[in-house]
């Protein structure tokens, strides 16, 4: 039997201002193994200051004009990761990403829980019809997580999924809003 004190509080909320530095720092300080798993392009990463400033400036725009949007993943009120969307076409589609920052907290089902919480948020706030996720084919856990959350596999192809990435093979998954309402 779980006691009240043994139950962890999980929540998501938008990240603003200097909180976005945690997102930037996550990518800047990835291990070589994590870089390989995700296909990170170290040569294309902006400087920490420029990157944080770019994200903060983007938070000042109306949702219809945003390039990026980040939700913090909180466990007992401590930020443990983020989910974000980019390539936002307001009212149509966006690309989703999710990251648990602490390696010890990975492979515990948290990514799936937080993704399940974030998806309706993005659909509602950005009036999306479709959310796309393109994890590296080598990132087995992320591929499993998107499938567990109702995404449909579309195809495997080679691309540069974001400004942070090297060109690599990805699996493309899509989730349609109408699938969420059925």
Backbone torsions as a table, in degrees:
resi	resn	phi	psi	omega
1	UNK	NA	129.6	178.4
2	UNK	-83.5	136.5	174.2
3	UNK	-89.9	163.9	179.8
4	UNK	-55.9	-37.8	-176.9
5	UNK	-73.0	-18.2	-179.4
6	UNK	-91.5	-4.6	179.4
7	UNK	-90.8	124.6	-179.7
8	UNK	-87.7	145.5	178.9
9	UNK	-91.4	120.6	179.3
10	UNK	-113.2	133.6	179.2
11	UNK	-152.0	163.1	174.4
12	UNK	-128.7	151.4	172.9
13	UNK	-163.4	157.7	178.8
14	UNK	-61.5	147.3	175.0
15	UNK	-100.2	138.7	-178.9
16	UNK	-135.4	160.6	171.6
17	UNK	52.0	-134.4	-175.7
18	UNK	-68.3	-12.6	174.3
19	UNK	-61.3	-26.9	-179.2
20	UNK	-67.5	-17.5	176.0
21	UNK	-60.7	-30.3	179.1
22	UNK	-66.0	-36.2	176.8
23	UNK	-64.8	-48.0	-179.5
24	UNK	-61.6	-47.1	-178.4
25	UNK	-62.8	-34.9	176.9
26	UNK	-55.3	-48.4	-178.3
27	UNK	-72.3	-38.2	-178.4
28	UNK	-66.0	-28.0	-174.6
29	UNK	-114.5	26.4	175.1
30	UNK	-63.4	149.4	174.2
31	UNK	-74.1	158.6	175.4
32	UNK	-56.5	-34.2	178.7
33	UNK	-66.4	-40.6	178.3
34	UNK	-68.8	-38.2	175.0
35	UNK	-56.8	-46.2	-179.2
36	UNK	-65.5	-41.3	-178.5
37	UNK	-63.8	-37.8	-176.3
38	UNK	-99.1	-14.7	-179.3
39	UNK	79.7	33.9	-177.9
40	UNK	-69.2	138.7	178.0
41	UNK	-104.1	95.7	-178.3
42	UNK	-59.0	-31.9	-177.6
43	UNK	-68.7	-25.3	-175.4
44	UNK	-98.8	0.7	-178.6
45	UNK	-72.9	131.0	176.0
46	UNK	-66.9	167.6	174.3
47	UNK	-65.9	155.8	-178.1
48	UNK	-54.9	-49.6	-177.7
49	UNK	-62.6	-45.5	179.5
50	UNK	-62.7	-41.3	-176.9
51	UNK	-66.1	-47.7	179.0
52	UNK	-60.9	-44.7	-179.9
53	UNK	-61.4	-41.8	178.5
54	UNK	-60.3	-43.3	-179.2
55	UNK	-69.0	-41.6	178.8
56	UNK	-63.1	-45.0	178.6
57	UNK	-59.9	-37.2	179.9
58	UNK	-65.8	-33.4	-179.9
59	UNK	-66.6	-17.6	-178.9
60	UNK	-83.5	-10.2	-178.9
61	UNK	-85.0	155.4	172.8
62	UNK	-62.6	154.0	-178.8
63	UNK	-53.5	-35.0	-178.2
64	UNK	-64.7	-17.1	-177.3
65	UNK	-112.8	3.5	-174.9
66	UNK	-71.0	143.9	173.1
67	UNK	-94.9	-30.3	-175.9
68	UNK	-137.7	156.1	172.7
69	UNK	-154.4	131.3	-175.7
70	UNK	-124.2	134.7	170.3
71	UNK	-109.3	132.7	174.7
72	UNK	-81.7	144.4	176.7
73	UNK	-103.9	120.4	-174.2
74	UNK	-117.6	135.8	175.5
75	UNK	-123.9	115.6	-175.7
76	UNK	52.4	44.4	177.5
77	UNK	66.0	15.6	176.2
78	UNK	-113.4	129.5	179.0
79	UNK	-67.7	124.0	-179.8
80	UNK	-120.2	-0.9	-179.4
81	UNK	174.9	-171.5	177.9
82	UNK	-150.5	157.7	166.0
83	UNK	-125.4	146.3	-178.7
84	UNK	-145.5	159.1	170.8
85	UNK	-122.0	149.8	174.4
86	UNK	-143.7	-175.4	-174.4
87	UNK	47.5	45.3	-174.1
88	UNK	-77.0	121.8	171.6
89	UNK	-113.3	88.5	-172.5
90	UNK	-50.1	133.0	179.9
91	UNK	82.6	-1.8	-178.0
92	UNK	-130.7	-74.9	-175.0
93	UNK	-151.6	164.1	174.5
94	UNK	-154.8	160.0	178.8
95	UNK	-102.6	129.9	-176.6
96	UNK	-105.6	147.2	176.1
97	UNK	-136.7	153.1	176.3
98	UNK	-147.5	141.8	-174.6
99	UNK	-145.0	128.0	168.9
100	UNK	-95.6	119.0	-172.9
101	UNK	-71.8	-34.8	-174.3
102	UNK	-92.5	112.9	-177.3
103	UNK	-53.4	-34.8	-178.0
104	UNK	-67.1	-19.0	-179.4
105	UNK	-94.7	-3.2	178.6
106	UNK	-77.8	161.0	178.1
107	UNK	61.8	32.4	177.0
108	UNK	-121.4	9.4	-179.4
109	UNK	86.6	0.1	-178.8
110	UNK	-67.3	-41.1	179.4
111	UNK	-57.6	-43.4	179.6
112	UNK	-65.4	-43.2	178.4
113	UNK	-59.3	-51.9	-176.0
114	UNK	-67.2	-37.0	176.9
115	UNK	-62.4	-43.2	178.7
116	UNK	-60.7	-34.1	177.8
117	UNK	-75.4	-37.4	-174.3
118	UNK	-75.9	-34.8	-174.6
119	UNK	-55.3	-52.5	179.5
120	UNK	-62.9	-32.9	178.0
121	UNK	-59.8	-49.8	-178.9
122	UNK	-65.7	-43.4	177.9
123	UNK	-56.9	-46.7	-176.1
124	UNK	-70.0	-52.4	-172.5
125	UNK	-71.5	-27.7	-178.6
126	UNK	-109.2	7.6	176.8
127	UNK	51.8	39.7	-174.3
128	UNK	-76.4	149.0	172.0
129	UNK	-98.3	-25.2	-174.6
130	UNK	-149.7	142.2	171.5
131	UNK	-119.6	132.9	-177.7
132	UNK	-113.7	140.8	174.6
133	UNK	-132.0	132.5	-177.7
134	UNK	-130.3	73.2	178.1
135	UNK	-73.9	152.8	173.3
136	UNK	-54.8	137.9	179.4
137	UNK	-59.8	-25.3	179.9
138	UNK	-79.8	-11.3	-178.8
139	UNK	-90.0	77.7	-171.8
140	UNK	-60.6	-41.6	-179.0
141	UNK	-62.3	-43.7	179.2
142	UNK	-64.6	-39.3	178.1
143	UNK	-62.2	-41.6	177.5
144	UNK	-65.0	-41.3	-176.4
145	UNK	-63.5	-42.9	-179.3
146	UNK	-67.0	-37.4	177.3
147	UNK	-63.8	-40.0	178.6
148	UNK	-63.3	-23.4	-176.8
149	UNK	-100.7	19.9	170.6
150	UNK	90.5	0.5	178.0
151	UNK	-70.4	145.0	177.3
152	UNK	-101.0	133.5	176.4
153	UNK	-68.9	133.1	179.5
154	UNK	-108.6	-52.0	-177.2
155	UNK	-172.7	167.3	172.1
156	UNK	-112.1	133.4	177.9
157	UNK	-156.5	170.3	-178.4
158	UNK	-99.1	131.3	-178.7
159	UNK	-160.3	174.7	171.5
160	UNK	-111.9	92.2	-169.1
161	UNK	-63.0	-25.4	179.7
162	UNK	-156.5	174.6	178.3
163	UNK	-63.3	-17.0	-178.0
164	UNK	-90.8	-4.2	-168.0
165	UNK	-109.9	150.9	164.0
166	UNK	-80.4	161.6	171.3
167	UNK	-68.5	130.3	178.8
168	UNK	-158.9	171.8	179.1
169	UNK	-79.2	131.7	178.5
170	UNK	-126.0	156.7	167.5
171	UNK	-100.2	126.9	178.3
172	UNK	-94.5	127.5	176.2
173	UNK	-123.4	147.1	177.7
174	UNK	-133.3	145.4	174.2
175	UNK	-129.0	120.9	180.0
176	UNK	-91.8	142.6	179.8
177	UNK	-55.4	-40.5	-177.7
178	UNK	-62.7	-25.7	175.6
179	UNK	-68.3	-30.0	-179.6
180	UNK	-73.4	-28.3	-175.9
181	UNK	-90.4	-3.5	-177.2
182	UNK	-97.9	NA	NA
